[in-house]
Amino acid sequence: MRLFGNFEEKGYRFRAFIPEAESEGIAFRVEILHADKPLHEFRVPMVYEPRFGPDVGDVRTLEAVTAAILGVLPAPEKFGQEVAKRIDATVAELS
């Protein structure tokens, strides 16, 4: 996987990766970290293989999922299994 982009908000760091090989699947892999500690990881399916970079529609989906997740994130010290479940449900609903 190759780093596509990252940003920090609400005390969290998000990193999104795109596949470099077919064996990695056609999906963004997104990591959520706090103080460089991994908290959760999820995948956002892509419609098109990112041969020359991700498709604009796939990027819009990633941005919509990320925005929705930011809406459910508590303060980093309150991150737990229930939050991880809400993130996964959000990803499933929007992708």
Helices and strands as residue ranges (DSSP letters): E 2-9, E 12-18, G 22-24, E 27-34, E 37-45, H 56-72, G 76-78, H 81-94
